Amino acid sequence: MANYTLSSTITLPEFIRAQQVLHPNASSDLTNVLLSIALATKVVARGVNMAGLASMLGMTGETNVQGEAVQKLDVFADQVFGAMLGKSGEVISMVSEEREQLFAAQNTTRESKYVVAFDPLDGSSNIDVNVAIGTIWGVSRRESRRAKVDPAHPRDFLQPGERQVAAGYTIYGSSTMFVFSTGDGVNGFILDPEIGEFVLTHPKMRIPESGATYSCNEGNYHSWSNGVKRFVDGCKQNGASRPKPLSLRYVGSLVADFHRTMLKGGIFLYPADKRNPGGKLRLLYECAPLAFIVEQAGGRASDGTSRILGITPKDIHDRSPFIIGSPRLVEECEREVAEHQ
């Protein structure tokens, strides 16, 4: 039973509409997009919770554009987000991790202002073992509208991440939590199953300046650059700037690892390696949205040498090295990379 009264809660729709009133530059169009994403999240959360009972666990036998095995829940989540955003009328087109090409929204018009890039279900390898997984998304303004290009052009998505107007993620774990920003701080909402609505639980989220954990797949250690190796080696040692070694925490689900880092501080690394010299995580719908979130919360996101939000993708499925988290730790990693190539 919820231990709060309904009169004391702030629901996600109430919060979004209040923000629209408080900020003259906010629009009802963007409100509709955000509420569509929230609704899709609730549908996916139910699918995740019921997957074992509804025969939605396991592989489809296909691979996606990334060359990864497709899970049944991947397909379900992709279809849900495509349908919900398509119905809003505010989105001209979308990009999904699960689809090779951008695709048009269902109710698109020449006046549709936004494009959305999303990873419908991050952490697919953890689906069958009941480990926290998530959704990542970013919303940008439609650039082709200015040039009167119709339908939407790929240029709509090939913008640096700093031009996003909103970004967020959902984590499906012991509770379902929706975290987002429209460029005015970060707020988190937990889904209350009793009322079927997201309730504000984490207002004005801030990431700690430093932290006690580092998160990475150390199985790739021998394929990393010397700078990344030196930084990770340093995480295991104490010294003048570190009174005790950091602890390793790695789930293998980007949303889960990032969410822990956001709340408790630390650093997440998925650097370039010999097999993936250009990085492995996708810039448009994994790195850029989370970078938007972490910067709004006082953190830092880098590819090792450059700010993630300043990078312009050349393709909708571009990849990037990714280092994100507490500003002191990310800056320390960047220094090691710069000094020891």
N, C-alpha and C positions, 0 to 999 in steps of 0.2 A: 504494500500500500504506500502510495507517495506520502512523504512526510512534510508536504507543503500544502498551502491552500491555493485554490485556483485564482483567488483574488491577488495573490502575491506573485504569480508567474508572469513572465513575458515570453510569449510564444514567438516563433520565428516569423510568421506573417505579420504580427504586431510590430516586431522589431524592424523589419524591412520597411514597412509602411511609415513608421515613425522616422526612420532615417531619410526617407524620401521627402517628408515634410521639413525636416531640419536642414537638409542640404539642397539649395536651389538648383544645383546642377544635376541632381538625381532625377530620374524619369520613371514614369509608370511602366515604360517599355522594359527597362532593366528589371524592375520589380517582378514583372511577369516571367522573365527568363529565370530569375532566381527561385521563384516559387515553383516553376516547372521542374527545375533541378531538384529541389527539395522533395517534391512529390515522387519523382523518379527514384530518389534515394530510398524513400519509404517502401516503394514496391520492391526494389532490389533487396532491401533489408529483410522483408518477409520471405523473398525467394531464398536468400541465404539461410535463414532460420529453418525453412521447411525443406531444404534441398535433399536431405537424407530420406525424408518421408515421401517426397514427390518424384523420386528417381531422377534428380537433376545433378547427382554427383558423377564424377568420371569424365572421360574424354569423349569428344565427338568423333575422333578418328581423323580430323582435319588439322591443318596448320594454318596460322594466320600469316599476314604479310611480314611479320617479324621472324618467321620461321619457327614459331613456338607452337607446341601442341595446344589445341583449343579445347577448353573445358566446356561442359554443357552450360554451366553458370555464366561463363564468358559471353556466350551467345545470348542467353536470356537477358543479362544486364545491358548488353549492347542494343538489343531490340527495345528494351524499356526506355533507355535514355533517348534513343533516336525518335521513338514515338512521342514521348512526353514533350521533348523540346520542339518537335515538329508541329505539335498542336498549338503551341503558344502564339504562332504568327509573327513573332519578333525575331526569329532566327532564319537567316537566308540559307546557311549550309553548316555542315558539321564535319569534323574529322574524328575518327575513332581509331584506337589501337588495333581494333579487330578488322578494319576495312582498308583495302589498298588505296582507294581514291576517296577524296572528299565526296560527300553526298548531300543532295538538296533536302531541305526540310519539307514536310508534308504541306503545310499551309503557307508557304513562302509567298511574299509579294515583293514588288519593286521597292516598297517602303520598309521592308525588314532591315533592321539596323545592325544586327549582331551576328557573329559567328562563334561557335563553341567547339573547342577541342577537348576530348575527354578520353581517359583510360577507364572504361566502364567497370572493370573489376581487377584491380591491381593485386598481385600476390597469388596468381592462379595456382602455383605449385603447392600452396598451403590450403587450398579449398578442401581437399579430401581429408585433411588431418585436423580440422576444427581450430585452425590458428587464425588470428585476426587478419582480415583482408580489407580492401577499401576501394574507393572511387576517387579519382582526381580529375579536376576540370578547370578550364580557363575560358573566360569570355572576352572577346575583343570586338571593337567596332568594325563594321564592314567598310573597308577602304574602297572597294570597287564601286560603291554607291556614288561616290564623288565623281567617278569617271563615267557614270551611267552605263556600267557594264552589267548585263543581265543575261543569264543568272550569275551567281557569285563566281568570282575568279579566284584561283589559288593565291593571288596576292593578298587576299583577305587574311590568310593564315600566316603569311611569311613576313611577320612583323616582330620586332624585338619584344620580349616579354614585358618590358616596362610599359608598353602600350595597352596591356590588359586593363579592362575596366572592372573586372571581378575575377576572383579565383577562389578555389576551395577544395576541400577533400572531405570524405566521409570515411569513418572507420567502423567496420562491423565487428564488434568484439563482445565483451561482456555486456556492453550497451552499444547502441548505435549513436555515434556522435557526428554532428555536422559542423564543420569549421569553415569560415569563409571571411573574405575581406573585399570591400569595394574601394580600397585605397584610403580608408579612414580607420585603421586599426583592425584587429582580429578578434572575432567573437566565436564562442563555441556553444553548441546547443545539443542536449541529449534528448533522444526520442523517448517520450513517456508513452508506453504502450496502453496505459489506462485511458488516456484522452486522444491517443493517436496523433500527437503533435510534438514538434521539437520545442524544448523549453530552454531558455537562456540559463546556462550553468557556469560558463567560463567567460565573463565579460572582460574586454580589454586585455586579451592574452599577451604576455610578454615572455620571451625566451630568456633564461638566465645568461649573464655575460660569459660564463664559462660553465663547466659541468664535470661530472665524475665518470662519464662513460664515453667510449668510442664505439662506432658501429660500422663494420665492414666485413666482407668475405675474405678472411685471411688465407683461404685456399688459393687465392690468386696472388699471394705475396710475391712470389719469385718472378711474376710477369709485370710488376709495377716499376715505375721509374725510381731512381735512387732517392729523389726528394720525398716521394710518398713513403718509401720504405723507412727512411730516417724519421719521418714524422710518427709513423705507427710504432717504430721501435722506441721513440721517445715517450709515447703514451704509456709504455709499460715500465717506465722508470720515474723515480722522483728526482727532484733537483730544486734549484733556486726558484723557478717559476711554477713548480708542481710539487707540493708537499708529499703527495703519495701517488702511485701509479693509477691510471684510469682503469676502469673495469670494462671488459668487452661485453657488449650486448648486441646480438644480431639475430633478428627474426627471419630475415629473408623476404619480408613483405615490406615494400618501401613505405607505405602509409603507416604501418605499425611502428617501424623503426623511427620514422620522422616524427610521429605523434609523441612517442616517448621523449625524443630529443626536444621537441617544442615545450613539453611540460616540465622536464627536469634538467634541461641543458645537456650539452655534450656535442658530439659531431658525428655525422653520417658521411661515409665516403664510398663512392663507387667510381674510382679513378679509371683512367685509360690503362690498358694493359696490352701485352703483345698480341693477344687474339682480337682485341677491340681497341685499336689505336685511336679511334675517334670517340671512344666511350661506348657504353651499352644502353644507358637509359635514354628515353626519347625526350628531346628538348621541348617540343610543343605542348605535350599533354602530360608530362611527368615533371620535368625539371622546372620549366618556367612557372607553372602555377604554384608549386611549392616554394620556389624562390620568391614569388610575389608575397606569399603568406609570411615567410620567415623575415623578410625585410620589413614588412608592416609590424612585425612583432619585435623588431630590434635586432634581428639576427643577420646572417650573411650567407650568400650562396655563390659559389664559384666553380669554374671548370678547372681550377688549379692556377690559372693565370689571369682570367677575366671574369668580370661580373656576369652571372648567368642572364640577368634581365637585360643586359646590353647586347646580347648575341642575336643576330637576325638569322633565322633558319633559312636554308636554301631549298629545303624539301619538307613536306609535311611530316615525314617520318625520320627527320634528322635525329642523330644521337649526339650525346655529349658526355664527357666526364662530369662527375657531379660530386661536389663537396659542400655540405650544408650544415648549419647549426649555430651554436653560440659564437658570437663574433671573435672572441679572443682565440678560440681553438681554430677556426677557419683561417684567420689571419696568420696564425703560427704555421699551419699547413702550407699556406701560400708562400711564406718565407722559405720554408724548406724546399719547396718545388723550385722556386726562383734561384736558390743558391746551389742546388744539387740536381741538375738535369740528368 
